[in-house]
Amino acid sequence: DAGVTQSPTHLIKTRGQQVTLRCSPKSGHDTVSWYQQALGQGPQFIFQYYEEEERQRGNFPDRFSGHQFPNYSSELNVNALLLGDSALYLCASSQGQVPSNQPQHFGDGTRLSIL
Amino acid sequence: DAKTTQPPSMDCAEGRAANLPCNHSTISGNEYVYWYRQIHSQGPQYIIHGLKNNETNEMASLIITEDRKSSTLILPHATLRDTAVYYCIVRLLISSGSARQLTFGSGTQLTVLP
C-alpha cells in the first residue's frame, strides 16, 4: 500500500521563475493538503483540495495556486519565485468523507531552493 | 484551533520511557489532541490522537488530563531511531466534509542518548 508520494524530491530554481510540484495521495484518500516548511520551523498550511476544489487556504499570496485531478492527485504551482520561497514543501492526504478526526498522512516533501 | 506549548528540547536515555508534555489550556470540547513526529529530512509521521480518553497504539501512549488542558506522549522504550521533533497539535473536529488543516508549532526536539 503506497503512501503519499511527491515529486521531484529536490528542485533548484532562480528568482522570478515558476515551479510545479506534484503529489499522489495515499490509496483510499481523496483530500490533499499542502504545507510549506522553512528551515528550523514547523510546517505552515498553504491550502487544501477536496473534490477538485480549494476548500481551505492559509495565509499565502495568490502566487501559490493548486489543482486536484479526478484521480485525487494534486499539483502546487508557485509563480514569480522569491528567495523566501526556499523551503520543504509537504503534501498530506486524508479521507474527506469521514469525520475529520482521521489523521493526515504526509509525504517526504520536495526541497525547493531558490537562487 | 487552540494553541499548544511544548518544551523546545528533551533528552532521554535509550531503553527508558520518554515522556513528552504538552499544554493546551484553551482547548475546547470538540478539539482533538494529535501527535506527529518528524525525523530529519522526512515528512511528519502520525503517531496517535485522542479526545479525552487515554489512547495506546503500537507506537506510543497518549495520556490526557481530566480537564483536557494538558497531555503527555509516552514512548515506552525509546530507541535511537526515536530521535526527532515531536509536534503536539490541537485540531477541531467537524462532522463531515473536508478535514481541518493542522497547525504546527515549534515542537520538542527529543534526543535519545545511547
Interface residues (C-beta under 8 A of the other chain):
Chain A: V4 T31 S33 Y35 Q41 G42 P43 Q44 F45 Q48 Y50 R55 Q56 G58 L90 A92 S94 Q95 G96 Q97 P99 S100 N101 Q102 P103 Q104 H105 F106 G107 D108 G109
Chain B: Y32 Y34 Y36 S41 Q42 G43 P44 Q45 Y46 H49 L51 Y87 R91 L92 L93 I94 S95 S96 G97 S98 A99 R100 Q101 L102 T103 F104 G105 S106 G107
